[in-house]
Amino acid sequence: MSYKNKLFWVLWVIGMIGMLSLLLLDIPLPEDNKLPPSWIIKLFTLFQQTVLLSIAVIIKVALAEKVKLSAPLAEAIAKKNPLMPVIKPQILPGMIGGFIGDLSLVFIALLWQPFLPSDFVTKSSEISNNLPFITRILFGGITEKLLIRWGLMTLLVWIGWKIFQRGKGKPQGRYFVMAILLSSLLFGVGHLPIAF
C-alpha cells in the first residue's frame, strides 16, 4: 500500500472514531413529531458525515503537501516512525494554546451571555448537557478538525495558491490567513441550524 493510501486510512479511521461517538447522542424529539425514530436520524447523520469526512481526507492527502501543510502525527503513524519525537515538540505549545483558547471562550461566553435571550441560554445549556463528553472530545476535537481544518482549509489555501501564484513556489501567508478566516466563518455558519 502506498504512503498516501496509508495516510488516508490513518486519518479516516481517526475521524471515524469521532464519527461513531455521534451514536451516543441523545436526540430530543418532540412527542408530536412526524420525524423518523432517532436511530434512523443518527444513521443518516453518520452516513452524511462519513461522506464529508472521506472527501476532506482525500483533499488533505492530495493537496496538503503541495501547499506545505502537514499532519506530523498521522504521517508518522503512516510511515511507522516513532511517535514521541513528533509529539514532544507539540505538547507545550498545544497546552499553552489550549489554555489560552479555553480562557478566551469562557471570556467570550461570559461577555455575551447578558445580551442573549434567556431561552437561548437555557436551550444551549440543555443541548450541551445532552452532548456526551466523549463526543465533544472525539467528534468536536478531532473529526470536526479533519473536516474543516485539514479538508476545507487545505482546499482554500490550494485554490488561492493555484489561482494567484499559478501553483508556483511556496504559498504566501495571506492565503493561509484567508483560508483560516473563511473556514472559521463556514464552521460558524455550519452551527447556525442548531443555534436556531
C-alpha positions as CSV (number, residue, x, y, z in Angstrom):
1,M,0.0,0.0,0.0
2,S,1.4,3.4,-0.9
3,Y,2.2,6.1,1.7
4,K,-0.7,8.3,0.6
5,N,-3.1,5.4,0.9
6,K,-1.8,4.6,4.4
7,L,-2.1,8.3,5.4
8,F,-5.7,8.4,4.1
9,W,-6.6,5.3,6.2
10,V,-4.9,6.7,9.3
11,L,-6.8,10.0,9.1
12,W,-10.1,8.4,8.1
13,V,-10.0,5.8,10.9
14,I,-9.2,8.6,13.4
15,G,-12.1,10.7,12.1
16,M,-14.5,7.7,12.1
17,I,-13.8,7.1,15.8
18,G,-15.1,10.6,16.4
19,M,-17.9,10.0,14.0
20,L,-19.1,6.9,15.8
21,S,-19.3,8.8,19.0
22,L,-22.3,10.6,17.5
23,L,-24.2,7.4,18.1
24,L,-24.1,8.2,21.8
25,L,-26.1,11.4,21.3
26,D,-29.5,11.6,22.8
27,I,-31.6,13.4,20.2
28,P,-34.6,15.0,21.9
29,L,-37.6,14.8,19.6
30,P,-40.9,16.4,20.3
31,E,-43.7,14.0,21.2
32,D,-46.0,15.1,18.4
33,N,-43.3,15.0,15.7
34,K,-43.6,13.4,12.3
35,L,-39.9,12.6,12.2
36,P,-38.4,9.1,11.9
37,P,-37.1,7.5,15.1
38,S,-33.8,8.9,16.5
39,W,-31.8,5.8,15.4
40,I,-32.7,6.5,11.8
41,I,-31.7,10.2,12.1
42,K,-28.4,9.1,13.7
43,L,-27.8,6.6,10.9
44,F,-28.4,9.2,8.2
45,T,-26.2,11.7,10.1
46,L,-23.5,9.2,10.3
47,F,-23.7,8.4,6.6
48,Q,-23.6,12.1,5.6
49,Q,-20.7,12.9,7.9
50,T,-18.8,9.8,6.7
51,V,-19.1,11.1,3.1
52,L,-17.9,14.6,4.2
53,L,-15.0,13.1,6.2
54,S,-13.9,10.9,3.2
55,I,-13.9,14.0,0.9
56,A,-12.0,16.1,3.5
57,V,-9.4,13.4,4.0
58,I,-9.0,12.9,0.2
59,I,-8.4,16.6,-0.2
60,K,-5.9,16.7,2.6
61,V,-3.9,13.7,1.3
62,A,-4.0,15.0,-2.3
63,L,-3.3,18.7,-1.7
64,A,-1.6,19.4,1.7
65,E,1.9,18.5,0.6
66,K,1.6,20.9,-2.4
67,V,0.8,23.8,-0.1
68,K,3.4,22.8,2.5
69,L,0.8,21.7,5.1
70,S,1.4,18.5,7.1
71,A,-0.1,16.3,9.8
72,P,3.0,15.1,11.6
73,L,1.4,12.6,14.0
74,A,-0.7,10.9,11.3
75,E,2.3,11.0,8.9
76,A,4.5,9.3,11.5
77,I,1.9,6.6,12.0
78,A,1.5,6.0,8.3
79,K,5.3,5.8,7.9
80,K,5.6,3.6,11.0
81,N,8.1,6.2,12.5
82,P,8.5,6.7,16.3
83,L,5.7,8.9,17.7
84,M,7.4,10.6,20.6
85,P,9.8,12.8,18.5
86,V,6.7,14.1,16.7
87,I,4.5,14.6,19.8
88,K,7.1,16.0,22.2
89,P,7.6,19.4,20.4
90,Q,3.8,19.9,20.2
91,I,3.0,19.3,23.9
92,L,3.9,22.7,25.4
93,P,2.6,24.8,22.5
94,G,-0.6,22.7,22.5
95,M,-1.1,23.1,26.2
96,I,-0.5,26.9,26.1
97,G,-2.7,27.3,23.0
98,G,-5.4,25.2,24.6
99,F,-5.3,27.1,27.8
100,I,-5.5,30.5,26.1
101,G,-8.2,29.2,23.8
102,D,-10.3,27.9,26.7
103,L,-9.9,31.2,28.6
104,S,-10.9,33.1,25.5
105,L,-14.0,31.0,25.0
106,V,-15.1,31.4,28.7
107,F,-14.5,35.1,28.5
108,I,-16.5,35.5,25.3
109,A,-19.3,33.4,26.7
110,L,-19.4,35.5,29.9
111,L,-19.2,38.7,27.9
112,W,-22.1,37.9,25.5
113,Q,-24.4,35.9,27.9
114,P,-26.2,39.0,29.2
115,F,-27.1,40.1,25.7
116,L,-28.6,36.7,24.7
117,P,-32.2,35.8,25.2
118,S,-32.7,33.7,28.3
119,D,-34.5,30.9,26.3
120,F,-31.4,30.7,24.0
121,V,-29.1,30.3,27.1
122,T,-31.4,27.7,28.6
123,K,-31.7,25.7,25.3
124,S,-27.9,25.8,24.6
125,S,-27.3,24.5,28.1
126,E,-29.7,21.7,27.5
127,I,-28.0,20.8,24.2
128,S,-24.6,21.0,25.9
129,N,-25.8,18.6,28.7
130,N,-27.1,16.1,26.0
131,L,-23.7,16.0,24.3
132,P,-21.6,13.3,25.9
133,F,-18.1,14.3,26.9
134,I,-16.6,11.6,24.7
135,T,-18.4,13.1,21.7
136,R,-17.2,16.5,22.5
137,I,-13.6,15.3,22.6
138,L,-13.7,12.9,19.7
139,F,-16.1,14.5,17.2
140,G,-15.6,18.1,18.2
141,G,-11.9,17.8,18.9
142,I,-10.8,15.6,16.1
143,T,-13.4,14.8,13.4
144,E,-14.5,18.5,13.0
145,K,-10.9,19.5,12.7
146,L,-10.4,16.9,9.9
147,L,-13.4,18.3,8.1
148,I,-12.7,22.0,8.5
149,R,-9.0,22.5,9.1
150,W,-7.5,19.6,7.1
151,G,-10.1,19.4,4.4
152,L,-11.7,22.7,3.8
153,M,-8.8,24.9,4.9
154,T,-6.3,22.9,2.8
155,L,-8.6,23.3,-0.2
156,L,-8.9,27.0,0.2
157,V,-5.2,27.5,0.6
158,W,-4.6,25.4,-2.5
159,I,-7.2,27.4,-4.5
160,G,-5.6,30.7,-3.6
161,W,-2.1,29.4,-4.4
162,K,-3.2,27.9,-7.7
163,I,-5.1,30.9,-8.9
164,F,-2.9,33.8,-7.7
165,Q,0.5,32.2,-7.7
166,R,-0.3,29.8,-10.5
167,G,0.8,26.9,-8.3
168,K,4.4,28.1,-8.2
169,G,6.7,28.4,-5.1
170,K,5.6,28.3,-1.5
171,P,2.1,29.7,-0.9
172,Q,2.1,33.2,0.5
173,G,0.9,33.7,4.1
174,R,-2.1,35.7,3.1
175,Y,-3.7,32.5,1.5
176,F,-3.4,30.7,4.9
177,V,-4.9,33.7,6.7
178,M,-7.8,33.9,4.3
179,A,-8.3,30.2,4.4
180,I,-8.4,30.2,8.2
181,L,-10.8,33.1,8.3
182,L,-13.1,31.7,5.6
183,S,-13.1,28.1,7.1
184,S,-13.8,29.6,10.5
185,L,-16.7,31.6,9.2
186,L,-18.1,28.5,7.4
187,F,-17.6,26.4,10.6
188,G,-19.7,29.0,12.5
189,V,-22.3,29.1,9.8
190,G,-22.5,25.3,9.9
191,H,-23.5,25.6,13.6
192,L,-26.3,28.1,12.9
193,P,-29.1,25.4,12.4
194,I,-28.5,24.0,15.9
195,A,-28.4,27.6,17.3
196,F,-31.8,28.3,15.7
